[in-house]
Amino acid sequence: MKKLLLLLSVCLAGQTQAQIADSTKRKVELQGAVNFRDIGGYATKDGHHVKWGKVYRSADMSKLTDQDLATLAERKIAYDVDLRGTQESKQAPDRMNPNTDYILCPAGSDDANGNMMQSLRKTTHGDSVMTAYYANTTFLADRYKPFFGKLLAMPEDKSLVFHCTAGKDRTGIGAALLLYSLGVPYETIMKDYEASNYYRAAENAKSVNGMVNFMKIDENVAKDVLSVKKEYLDATFTAIKKQYGSIDNYLKTQIGLTDKDIKALRAKFLD
C-alpha cells in the first residue's frame, strides 16, 4: 500500500510540474478572471502546432479590471464568445474593451442549469449528474455553431476569447471540438480539458463551502461538479459518435463545417 501511495504521489507531482512549466506561457494572469489561458502550442497528428496568441479560453469575465483590459488589448483580443445562458449573462455582463465583437450563445444553458441544480440537491453521486449533462447533445450545435462562425470570420491580426461561468464545462466542450477540428489528438484534447482542475484549484476550494452551506448540496457532490473528469468529456464524444457516426460527421452535418471551412481553420490557426 505504501508503495502504491508513493507511486501515485510521484505521478501527481509529475503532472503538476508539467502543468506549472506549461502555464508560464499558457496561463494569462488576470486580476478579475480565472482559468484564462491560451490554447496554442498543441501538436496535431500531422506535425503542425496550434498557433499561440490566437484563441483563449476563460471563466466568467464580468470582473475584469482596467489592467486586465489592457492585457486583452495587448493580446489583440477583439472577439468575445459568451457561452453562458441569458440569465447568467444579464446577472454578470462581460466587461470588455470598447468595440469588442461580442456574441452570446445561450442555447440550452438556462434550462440545463436549473434542471441540474435540482438533480444535484437530490443526489449523493455528482458524477452521474455531470455525465448525463455532458451526454446531452440536444443544444450543442446551436451553442457552438456561432463560435465556429466567429473563428472563421476573425481577421488574421486579431484574437478571440470564449468562455462560460467556470470556464470548464461549456468552454471545455467548445475547446475540445475546436482542437479536434484542427487535428489535435484526443489524448492532448483531454489534457487541455483536465487542466481546469489545476487552473481552478483555489477557486474550487472556495466554492465548495458555498455550495454546501447556501445551495444545500452534498460536499462530495459539490466537488464532483466543480471538477472536470475524463468520463465527463468522454460522455460528450461517445454520445456524438453514437448519434452521428463520428465527430467529423457531426462537425460537418450539425456545426456546418465544410471541407473548405476545416482547411480555412487549419490555415488560420496552425503553424
C-alpha positions in Angstrom: 0.0 0.0 0.0 2.8 2.4 0.9 4.5 1.7 -2.5 1.2 2.4 -4.3 0.7 5.7 -2.4 4.3 6.7 -3.2 3.7 5.9 -6.9 0.5 7.9 -7.0 2.2 10.9 -5.4 5.1 10.8 -7.9 2.6 10.6 -10.8 0.6 13.6 -9.5 3.7 15.6 -8.8 4.9 14.9 -12.4 1.5 16.1 -13.8 1.6 19.2 -11.6 5.2 20.1 -12.6 4.3 19.7 -16.3 1.3 22.0 -15.9 3.4 24.5 -14.0 6.0 24.5 -16.7 3.3 24.8 -19.4 1.4 27.6 -17.5 4.3 30.0 -17.8 3.3 30.6 -21.4 -0.3 29.2 -21.5 -1.8 30.9 -18.5 -2.7 34.6 -18.7 -2.6 36.3 -15.3 -5.7 38.4 -14.8 -6.9 40.1 -11.6 -10.6 39.6 -12.4 -10.8 36.2 -14.1 -9.6 32.7 -13.5 -8.8 29.8 -15.9 -7.9 32.3 -18.6 -5.4 30.5 -20.9 -4.1 30.3 -24.4 -5.0 27.1 -26.3 -2.0 27.4 -28.6 1.1 25.2 -28.7 -0.6 21.8 -29.0 0.8 19.4 -31.7 -1.5 18.0 -34.3 -1.5 14.4 -35.7 0.3 15.6 -38.9 3.1 17.6 -37.1 1.7 21.1 -37.1 1.1 23.2 -33.9 -1.8 25.3 -32.8 -0.7 29.0 -33.0 -0.1 30.8 -29.8 -1.9 34.1 -29.2 -5.0 33.5 -31.4 -7.6 31.7 -29.3 -8.1 31.9 -25.5 -10.5 30.2 -23.1 -11.7 31.6 -19.8 -14.2 31.6 -16.9 -16.5 34.5 -16.1 -15.3 37.8 -17.4 -17.5 40.3 -15.7 -14.9 41.4 -13.1 -12.0 42.4 -15.4 -10.0 45.3 -14.1 -8.6 48.2 -16.2 -5.3 46.4 -16.1 -6.9 43.2 -17.3 -8.5 45.1 -20.2 -5.1 46.5 -21.1 -3.7 42.9 -21.2 -6.5 41.9 -23.5 -5.8 44.8 -25.8 -2.1 43.9 -25.9 -3.1 40.4 -27.0 -5.4 41.9 -29.7 -8.5 40.1 -28.2 -11.2 41.7 -30.3 -13.8 38.8 -30.2 -15.7 37.6 -27.2 -17.9 34.4 -27.5 -20.0 34.1 -24.4 -21.3 30.5 -23.9 -23.4 31.3 -20.8 -27.2 31.4 -20.6 -29.3 34.5 -20.9 -29.8 35.0 -17.2 -26.2 34.3 -16.4 -25.0 37.0 -18.8 -27.6 39.5 -17.5 -26.6 39.0 -13.9 -22.9 39.3 -14.7 -22.3 41.1 -18.0 -18.8 40.8 -19.6 -16.5 43.7 -19.1 -14.6 44.1 -22.3 -12.8 46.8 -24.3 -14.9 49.1 -26.5 -15.6 47.8 -30.0 -15.1 44.2 -28.9 -17.2 41.9 -31.2 -19.5 40.2 -28.6 -21.8 37.3 -29.2 -24.0 35.4 -26.7 -24.5 31.7 -27.4 -27.1 30.7 -24.7 -28.6 27.6 -26.4 -29.7 25.1 -23.7 -27.9 26.8 -20.8 -30.9 28.4 -18.9 -32.9 25.2 -18.7 -29.9 22.9 -18.2 -28.7 25.0 -15.2 -32.0 24.9 -13.4 -32.5 21.2 -14.0 -29.0 20.3 -12.9 -29.3 22.2 -9.6 -32.5 20.3 -8.8 -30.8 17.0 -9.6 -27.7 17.9 -7.5 -29.7 18.6 -4.4 -31.3 15.1 -4.6 -28.2 13.0 -5.1 -25.0 11.9 -3.4 -23.4 10.9 -6.7 -22.5 14.1 -8.6 -20.6 12.1 -11.3 -23.8 10.6 -12.7 -25.4 14.0 -13.0 -22.4 15.5 -14.7 -22.1 12.6 -17.1 -25.7 12.9 -18.0 -25.2 16.6 -18.6 -22.3 16.0 -20.9 -24.1 13.3 -22.8 -26.9 15.6 -23.7 -26.1 16.8 -27.2 -29.5 18.5 -27.9 -28.3 22.1 -27.8 -24.6 21.6 -28.7 -24.9 22.6 -32.4 -26.9 25.7 -31.7 -24.4 26.7 -29.0 -21.2 26.1 -30.9 -22.1 27.0 -34.5 -21.8 30.7 -33.8 -18.5 30.1 -32.1 -17.0 28.4 -35.2 -18.6 31.2 -37.3 -16.6 33.8 -35.4 -13.4 31.8 -35.7 -13.8 31.6 -39.5 -14.7 35.3 -39.8 -12.0 36.6 -37.5 -9.2 38.6 -39.2 -5.7 37.1 -39.1 -4.4 40.0 -37.0 -7.0 39.6 -34.2 -7.6 37.1 -31.5 -10.7 35.6 -29.7 -11.7 34.6 -26.2 -14.6 32.2 -25.5 -15.9 31.5 -22.0 -18.7 30.4 -19.7 -19.1 30.8 -16.0 -16.5 28.4 -14.7 -14.6 28.0 -17.9 -14.6 24.2 -17.7 -17.8 22.6 -19.0 -19.3 24.5 -21.9 -15.9 26.1 -22.5 -14.2 22.7 -22.2 -16.5 21.1 -24.8 -16.0 24.1 -27.1 -12.2 23.8 -26.8 -12.4 20.1 -27.4 -14.4 20.5 -30.6 -12.1 23.2 -31.9 -8.9 21.3 -31.2 -10.4 18.2 -32.8 -11.3 20.2 -35.9 -7.6 21.3 -36.0 -6.4 17.7 -35.9 -5.1 17.6 -32.3 -5.1 14.1 -30.9 -7.8 13.2 -28.3 -5.3 12.5 -25.6 -4.0 16.0 -25.9 -7.5 17.4 -26.0 -8.2 15.6 -22.8 -5.2 17.1 -21.1 -6.3 20.6 -22.0 -9.7 19.8 -20.7 -8.5 18.3 -17.4 -6.1 21.2 -16.8 -9.1 23.2 -15.5 -8.6 21.2 -12.2 -5.2 22.8 -11.9 -6.0 26.3 -13.0 -9.2 26.4 -10.9 -7.9 24.7 -7.8 -8.0 27.7 -5.5 -11.4 28.9 -6.8 -12.9 25.4 -6.5 -11.7 25.1 -2.9 -13.6 28.3 -2.0 -16.7 27.3 -4.0 -17.3 24.0 -2.2 -18.3 25.7 1.1 -20.8 28.0 -0.7 -22.4 25.1 -2.5 -22.7 23.1 0.8 -23.9 25.9 3.0 -26.1 28.0 0.7 -27.2 25.6 -2.0 -27.5 22.6 0.3 -25.6 20.3 -1.9 -23.6 17.3 -0.5 -19.9 18.1 -0.2 -18.8 15.2 -2.4 -21.3 16.1 -5.0 -20.1 19.7 -4.9 -16.5 18.5 -5.5 -17.7 16.4 -8.5 -19.5 19.3 -10.0 -16.6 21.8 -9.6 -14.0 19.4 -11.1 -13.6 18.0 -14.6 -13.1 14.3 -15.1 -12.2 12.2 -18.1 -15.5 10.4 -18.1 -17.4 13.7 -18.5 -15.8 14.7 -21.8 -15.8 11.1 -22.9 -19.6 11.1 -22.4 -19.9 14.0 -24.9 -17.7 12.4 -27.6 -19.4 9.0 -27.1 -22.9 10.5 -27.4 -21.9 12.4 -30.6 -20.4 9.3 -32.2 -23.4 7.2 -31.3 -25.9 9.7 -32.8 -23.9 11.0 -35.8 -21.4 8.2 -36.5 -18.2 10.3 -35.9 -17.0 13.6 -34.6 -16.1 14.6 -38.2 -19.6 13.9 -39.4 -21.0 15.9 -36.5 -18.9 18.9 -37.3 -20.0 18.7 -41.0 -23.7 18.0 -40.6 -24.6 19.8 -37.3 -22.0 22.5 -36.9 -22.0 23.1 -40.7 -18.2 23.0 -41.3 -17.4 22.1 -44.9 -14.1 20.7 -46.0 -13.2 24.2 -47.1 -14.0 25.5 -43.6 -11.8 22.9 -42.0 -8.9 23.9 -44.3 -9.5 27.5 -43.5 -9.5 26.9 -39.8 -6.2 25.0 -40.1 -4.6 27.6 -42.3 -5.6 30.3 -39.8 -4.8 28.6 -36.5 -1.9 26.2 -37.3 1.8 26.8 -37.8 
